[in-house]
Amino acid sequence: MLTGWNWLDPAAAIAVSLLIAVTAWRSLRDSLRLEPDGVP
């Protein structure tokens, strides 16, 4: 608001959400890969 860069807040939000999505995808992929190991 002080600098007049109105695009900065949405750009930062998109960057953070992409980082969270990539991390979540990696965790989901790893957990699905380990799932068959837990079945007796």
PDB file of N, H, CA, C and O in Angstrom:
ATOM      1  N   MET A   1       0.818  -1.182   0.000  1.00  0.00           N
ATOM      2  CA  MET A   1       0.000   0.000   0.000  1.00  0.00           C
ATOM      3  C   MET A   1       0.871   1.260   0.000  1.00  0.00           C
ATOM      4  O   MET A   1       0.516   2.274  -0.600  1.00  0.00           O
ATOM      5  N   LEU A   2       1.991   1.180   0.667  1.00  0.00           N
ATOM      6  H   LEU A   2       2.280   0.356   1.155  1.00  0.00           H
ATOM      7  CA  LEU A   2       2.877   2.337   0.699  1.00  0.00           C
ATOM      8  C   LEU A   2       3.599   2.553  -0.622  1.00  0.00           C
ATOM      9  O   LEU A   2       3.869   3.687  -1.017  1.00  0.00           O
ATOM     10  N   THR A   3       3.914   1.440  -1.311  1.00  0.00           N
ATOM     11  H   THR A   3       3.695   0.519  -0.991  1.00  0.00           H
ATOM     12  CA  THR A   3       4.670   1.564  -2.557  1.00  0.00           C
ATOM     13  C   THR A   3       3.773   1.726  -3.777  1.00  0.00           C
ATOM     14  O   THR A   3       4.243   2.172  -4.824  1.00  0.00           O
ATOM     15  N   GLY A   4       2.505   1.377  -3.671  1.00  0.00           N
ATOM     16  H   GLY A   4       2.123   1.014  -2.821  1.00  0.00           H
ATOM     17  CA  GLY A   4       1.602   1.449  -4.810  1.00  0.00           C
ATOM     18  C   GLY A   4       1.641   0.204  -5.689  1.00  0.00           C
ATOM     19  O   GLY A   4       1.031   0.176  -6.758  1.00  0.00           O
ATOM     20  N   TRP A   5       2.356  -0.824  -5.240  1.00  0.00           N
ATOM     21  H   TRP A   5       2.851  -0.801  -4.372  1.00  0.00           H
ATOM     22  CA  TRP A   5       2.438  -2.061  -5.995  1.00  0.00           C
ATOM     23  C   TRP A   5       1.260  -2.947  -5.618  1.00  0.00           C
ATOM     24  O   TRP A   5       1.380  -3.796  -4.734  1.00  0.00           O
ATOM     25  N   ASN A   6       0.144  -2.760  -6.266  1.00  0.00           N
ATOM     26  H   ASN A   6       0.046  -2.071  -6.983  1.00  0.00           H
ATOM     27  CA  ASN A   6      -1.066  -3.510  -5.943  1.00  0.00           C
ATOM     28  C   ASN A   6      -0.986  -4.965  -6.398  1.00  0.00           C
ATOM     29  O   ASN A   6      -1.766  -5.794  -5.930  1.00  0.00           O
ATOM     30  N   TRP A   7      -0.078  -5.287  -7.283  1.00  0.00           N
ATOM     31  H   TRP A   7       0.555  -4.613  -7.663  1.00  0.00           H
ATOM     32  CA  TRP A   7       0.050  -6.645  -7.786  1.00  0.00           C
ATOM     33  C   TRP A   7       0.896  -7.525  -6.876  1.00  0.00           C
ATOM     34  O   TRP A   7       0.899  -8.746  -7.030  1.00  0.00           O
ATOM     35  N   LEU A   8       1.612  -6.926  -5.931  1.00  0.00           N
ATOM     36  H   LEU A   8       1.609  -5.934  -5.805  1.00  0.00           H
ATOM     37  CA  LEU A   8       2.564  -7.692  -5.127  1.00  0.00           C
ATOM     38  C   LEU A   8       1.874  -8.675  -4.184  1.00  0.00           C
ATOM     39  O   LEU A   8       2.346  -9.800  -4.026  1.00  0.00           O
ATOM     40  N   ASP A   9       0.785  -8.281  -3.565  1.00  0.00           N
ATOM     41  H   ASP A   9       0.401  -7.367  -3.694  1.00  0.00           H
ATOM     42  CA  ASP A   9       0.090  -9.166  -2.625  1.00  0.00           C
ATOM     43  C   ASP A   9      -0.487 -10.401  -3.318  1.00  0.00           C
ATOM     44  O   ASP A   9      -0.271 -11.510  -2.830  1.00  0.00           O
ATOM     45  N   PRO A  10      -1.206 -10.262  -4.429  1.00  0.00           N
ATOM     46  CA  PRO A  10      -1.681 -11.476  -5.111  1.00  0.00           C
ATOM     47  C   PRO A  10      -0.540 -12.347  -5.639  1.00  0.00           C
ATOM     48  O   PRO A  10      -0.640 -13.574  -5.620  1.00  0.00           O
ATOM     49  N   ALA A  11       0.536 -11.724  -6.108  1.00  0.00           N
ATOM     50  H   ALA A  11       0.617 -10.728  -6.124  1.00  0.00           H
ATOM     51  CA  ALA A  11       1.664 -12.507  -6.607  1.00  0.00           C
ATOM     52  C   ALA A  11       2.314 -13.305  -5.479  1.00  0.00           C
ATOM     53  O   ALA A  11       2.683 -14.463  -5.675  1.00  0.00           O
ATOM     54  N   ALA A  12       2.456 -12.708  -4.320  1.00  0.00           N
ATOM     55  H   ALA A  12       2.156 -11.767  -4.161  1.00  0.00           H
ATOM     56  CA  ALA A  12       3.030 -13.423  -3.172  1.00  0.00           C
ATOM     57  C   ALA A  12       2.108 -14.553  -2.725  1.00  0.00           C
ATOM     58  O   ALA A  12       2.582 -15.630  -2.361  1.00  0.00           O
ATOM     59  N   ALA A  13       0.814 -14.323  -2.748  1.00  0.00           N
ATOM     60  H   ALA A  13       0.430 -13.448  -3.044  1.00  0.00           H
ATOM     61  CA  ALA A  13      -0.140 -15.365  -2.360  1.00  0.00           C
ATOM     62  C   ALA A  13      -0.090 -16.545  -3.328  1.00  0.00           C
ATOM     63  O   ALA A  13      -0.158 -17.699  -2.905  1.00  0.00           O
ATOM     64  N   ILE A  14       0.026 -16.260  -4.616  1.00  0.00           N
ATOM     65  H   ILE A  14       0.081 -15.322  -4.959  1.00  0.00           H
ATOM     66  CA  ILE A  14       0.126 -17.336  -5.600  1.00  0.00           C
ATOM     67  C   ILE A  14       1.424 -18.108  -5.419  1.00  0.00           C
ATOM     68  O   ILE A  14       1.430 -19.335  -5.524  1.00  0.00           O
ATOM     69  N   ALA A  15       2.515 -17.417  -5.150  1.00  0.00           N
ATOM     70  H   ALA A  15       2.510 -16.421  -5.065  1.00  0.00           H
ATOM     71  CA  ALA A  15       3.804 -18.086  -4.952  1.00  0.00           C
ATOM     72  C   ALA A  15       3.765 -19.002  -3.727  1.00  0.00           C
ATOM     73  O   ALA A  15       4.257 -20.130  -3.773  1.00  0.00           O
ATOM     74  N   VAL A  16       3.185 -18.517  -2.646  1.00  0.00           N
ATOM     75  H   VAL A  16       2.785 -17.601  -2.608  1.00  0.00           H
ATOM     76  CA  VAL A  16       3.099 -19.336  -1.432  1.00  0.00           C
ATOM     77  C   VAL A  16       2.187 -20.537  -1.659  1.00  0.00           C
ATOM     78  O   VAL A  16       2.495 -21.639  -1.205  1.00  0.00           O
ATOM     79  N   SER A  17       1.076 -20.341  -2.351  1.00  0.00           N
ATOM     80  H   SER A  17       0.826 -19.446  -2.720  1.00  0.00           H
ATOM     81  CA  SER A  17       0.161 -21.461  -2.593  1.00  0.00           C
ATOM     82  C   SER A  17       0.794 -22.498  -3.513  1.00  0.00           C
ATOM     83  O   SER A  17       0.551 -23.692  -3.338  1.00  0.00           O
ATOM     84  N   LEU A  18       1.597 -22.077  -4.485  1.00  0.00           N
ATOM     85  H   LEU A  18       1.794 -21.107  -4.627  1.00  0.00           H
ATOM     86  CA  LEU A  18       2.297 -23.038  -5.326  1.00  0.00           C
ATOM     87  C   LEU A  18       3.333 -23.828  -4.536  1.00  0.00           C
ATOM     88  O   LEU A  18       3.502 -25.028  -4.751  1.00  0.00           O
ATOM     89  N   LEU A  19       4.019 -23.159  -3.631  1.00  0.00           N
ATOM     90  H   LEU A  19       3.882 -22.184  -3.456  1.00  0.00           H
ATOM     91  CA  LEU A  19       4.983 -23.854  -2.780  1.00  0.00           C
ATOM     92  C   LEU A  19       4.289 -24.894  -1.901  1.00  0.00           C
ATOM     93  O   LEU A  19       4.792 -26.006  -1.740  1.00  0.00           O
ATOM     94  N   ILE A  20       3.154 -24.541  -1.343  1.00  0.00           N
ATOM     95  H   ILE A  20       2.746 -23.638  -1.474  1.00  0.00           H
ATOM     96  CA  ILE A  20       2.396 -25.481  -0.522  1.00  0.00           C
ATOM     97  C   ILE A  20       1.887 -26.649  -1.356  1.00  0.00           C
ATOM     98  O   ILE A  20       1.917 -27.793  -0.901  1.00  0.00           O
ATOM     99  N   ALA A  21       1.420 -26.375  -2.570  1.00  0.00           N
ATOM    100  H   ALA A  21       1.395 -25.447  -2.940  1.00  0.00           H
ATOM    101  CA  ALA A  21       0.911 -27.436  -3.440  1.00  0.00           C
ATOM    102  C   ALA A  21       2.009 -28.418  -3.831  1.00  0.00           C
ATOM    103  O   ALA A  21       1.777 -29.626  -3.852  1.00  0.00           O
ATOM    104  N   VAL A  22       3.199 -27.916  -4.140  1.00  0.00           N
ATOM    105  H   VAL A  22       3.388 -26.934  -4.123  1.00  0.00           H
ATOM    106  CA  VAL A  22       4.313 -28.794  -4.507  1.00  0.00           C
ATOM    107  C   VAL A  22       4.716 -29.660  -3.323  1.00  0.00           C
ATOM    108  O   VAL A  22       4.960 -30.856  -3.485  1.00  0.00           O
ATOM    109  N   THR A  23       4.788 -29.077  -2.154  1.00  0.00           N
ATOM    110  H   THR A  23       4.590 -28.105  -2.023  1.00  0.00           H
ATOM    111  CA  THR A  23       5.153 -29.839  -0.962  1.00  0.00           C
ATOM    112  C   THR A  23       4.097 -30.890  -0.628  1.00  0.00           C
ATOM    113  O   THR A  23       4.433 -32.016  -0.260  1.00  0.00           O
ATOM    114  N   ALA A  24       2.839 -30.527  -0.753  1.00  0.00           N
ATOM    115  H   ALA A  24       2.566 -29.613  -1.052  1.00  0.00           H
ATOM    116  CA  ALA A  24       1.762 -31.482  -0.482  1.00  0.00           C
ATOM    117  C   ALA A  24       1.789 -32.621  -1.494  1.00  0.00           C
ATOM    118  O   ALA A  24       1.564 -33.773  -1.124  1.00  0.00           O
ATOM    119  N   TRP A  25       2.057 -32.325  -2.757  1.00  0.00           N
ATOM    120  H   TRP A  25       2.239 -31.389  -3.058  1.00  0.00           H
ATOM    121  CA  TRP A  25       2.114 -33.362  -3.779  1.00  0.00           C
ATOM    122  C   TRP A  25       3.251 -34.340  -3.493  1.00  0.00           C
ATOM    123  O   TRP A  25       3.078 -35.550  -3.644  1.00  0.00           O
ATOM    124  N   ARG A  26       4.400 -33.832  -3.086  1.00  0.00           N
ATOM    125  H   ARG A  26       4.540 -32.850  -2.963  1.00  0.00           H
ATOM    126  CA  ARG A  26       5.531 -34.709  -2.755  1.00  0.00           C
ATOM    127  C   ARG A  26       5.193 -35.605  -1.564  1.00  0.00           C
ATOM    128  O   ARG A  26       5.508 -36.795  -1.575  1.00  0.00           O
ATOM    129  N   SER A  27       4.562 -35.046  -0.552  1.00  0.00           N
ATOM    130  H   SER A  27       4.306 -34.079  -0.544  1.00  0.00           H
ATOM    131  CA  SER A  27       4.201 -35.834   0.626  1.00  0.00           C
ATOM    132  C   SER A  27       3.170 -36.904   0.271  1.00  0.00           C
ATOM    133  O   SER A  27       3.268 -38.038   0.739  1.00  0.00           O
ATOM    134  N   LEU A  28       2.187 -36.550  -0.550  1.00  0.00           N
ATOM    135  H   LEU A  28       2.107 -35.628  -0.930  1.00  0.00           H
ATOM    136  CA  LEU A  28       1.173 -37.513  -0.960  1.00  0.00           C
ATOM    137  C   LEU A  28       1.788 -38.630  -1.788  1.00  0.00           C
ATOM    138  O   LEU A  28       1.455 -39.800  -1.601  1.00  0.00           O
ATOM    139  N   ARG A  29       2.678 -38.275  -2.696  1.00  0.00           N
ATOM    140  H   ARG A  29       2.948 -37.324  -2.848  1.00  0.00           H
ATOM    141  CA  ARG A  29       3.338 -39.283  -3.532  1.00  0.00           C
ATOM    142  C   ARG A  29       4.170 -40.236  -2.680  1.00  0.00           C
ATOM    143  O   ARG A  29       4.133 -41.447  -2.895  1.00  0.00           O
ATOM    144  N   ASP A  30       4.907 -39.711  -1.731  1.00  0.00           N
ATOM    145  H   ASP A  30       4.937 -38.727  -1.556  1.00  0.00           H
ATOM    146  CA  ASP A  30       5.721 -40.557  -0.862  1.00  0.00           C
ATOM    147  C   ASP A  30       4.862 -41.459   0.006  1.00  0.00           C
ATOM    148  O   ASP A  30       5.201 -42.625   0.211  1.00  0.00           O
ATOM    149  N   SER A  31       3.753 -40.937   0.518  1.00  0.00           N
ATOM    150  H   SER A  31       3.478 -39.991   0.352  1.00  0.00           H
ATOM    151  CA  SER A  31       2.900 -41.764   1.372  1.00  0.00           C
ATOM    152  C   SER A  31       2.211 -42.861   0.569  1.00  0.00           C
ATOM    153  O   SER A  31       2.016 -43.963   1.081  1.00  0.00           O
ATOM    154  N   LEU A  32       1.843 -42.584  -0.672  1.00  0.00           N
ATOM    155  H   LEU A  32       2.001 -41.689  -1.088  1.00  0.00           H
ATOM    156  CA  LEU A  32       1.236 -43.626  -1.502  1.00  0.00           C
ATOM    157  C   LEU A  32       2.257 -44.671  -1.909  1.00  0.00           C
ATOM    158  O   LEU A  32       1.910 -45.835  -2.106  1.00  0.00           O
ATOM    159  N   ARG A  33       3.506 -44.270  -2.037  1.00  0.00           N
ATOM    160  H   ARG A  33       3.788 -43.325  -1.877  1.00  0.00           H
ATOM    161  CA  ARG A  33       4.554 -45.220  -2.377  1.00  0.00           C
ATOM    162  C   ARG A  33       4.832 -46.158  -1.198  1.00  0.00           C
ATOM    163  O   ARG A  33       5.162 -47.327  -1.401  1.00  0.00           O
ATOM    164  N   LEU A  34       4.703 -45.657   0.019  1.00  0.00           N
ATOM    165  H   LEU A  34       4.435 -44.708   0.184  1.00  0.00           H
ATOM    166  CA  LEU A  34       4.983 -46.468   1.209  1.00  0.00           C
ATOM    167  C   LEU A  34       3.771 -47.279   1.661  1.00  0.00           C
ATOM    168  O   LEU A  34       3.915 -48.168   2.501  1.00  0.00           O
ATOM    169  N   GLU A  35       2.594 -47.002   1.133  1.00  0.00           N
ATOM    170  H   GLU A  35       2.477 -46.281   0.450  1.00  0.00           H
ATOM    171  CA  GLU A  35       1.383 -47.682   1.581  1.00  0.00           C
ATOM    172  C   GLU A  35       1.436 -49.197   1.413  1.00  0.00           C
ATOM    173  O   GLU A  35       1.051 -49.904   2.345  1.00  0.00           O
ATOM    174  N   PRO A  36       1.886 -49.733   0.293  1.00  0.00           N
ATOM    175  CA  PRO A  36       1.922 -51.202   0.168  1.00  0.00           C
ATOM    176  C   PRO A  36       2.886 -51.872   1.145  1.00  0.00           C
ATOM    177  O   PRO A  36       2.726 -53.056   1.443  1.00  0.00           O
ATOM    178  N   ASP A  37       3.871 -51.152   1.643  1.00  0.00           N
ATOM    179  H   ASP A  37       4.001 -50.191   1.401  1.00  0.00           H
ATOM    180  CA  ASP A  37       4.811 -51.753   2.596  1.00  0.00           C
ATOM    181  C   ASP A  37       4.151 -52.052   3.936  1.00  0.00           C
ATOM    182  O   ASP A  37       4.615 -52.937   4.656  1.00  0.00           O
ATOM    183  N   GLY A  38       3.089 -51.348   4.290  1.00  0.00           N
ATOM    184  H   GLY A  38       2.713 -50.629   3.705  1.00  0.00           H
ATOM    185  CA  GLY A  38       2.442 -51.549   5.572  1.00  0.00           C
ATOM    186  C   GLY A  38       1.415 -52.673   5.585  1.00  0.00           C
ATOM    187  O   GLY A  38       0.913 -53.043   6.647  1.00  0.00           O
ATOM    188  N   VAL A  39       1.103 -53.215   4.419  1.00  0.00           N
ATOM    189  H   VAL A  39       1.511 -52.914   3.557  1.00  0.00           H
ATOM    190  CA  VAL A  39       0.097 -54.284   4.337  1.00  0.00           C
ATOM    191  C   VAL A  39       0.790 -55.618   4.633  1.00  0.00           C
ATOM    192  O   VAL A  39       1.796 -55.952   4.009  1.00  0.00           O
ATOM    193  N   PRO A  40       0.251 -56.365   5.578  1.00  0.00           N
ATOM    194  CA  PRO A  40       0.885 -57.657   5.900  1.00  0.00           C
ATOM    195  C   PRO A  40       0.638 -58.711   4.837  1.00  0.00           C
ATOM    196  O   PRO A  40       1.106 -59.842   4.968  1.00  0.00           O
TER     197      PRO A  40
END
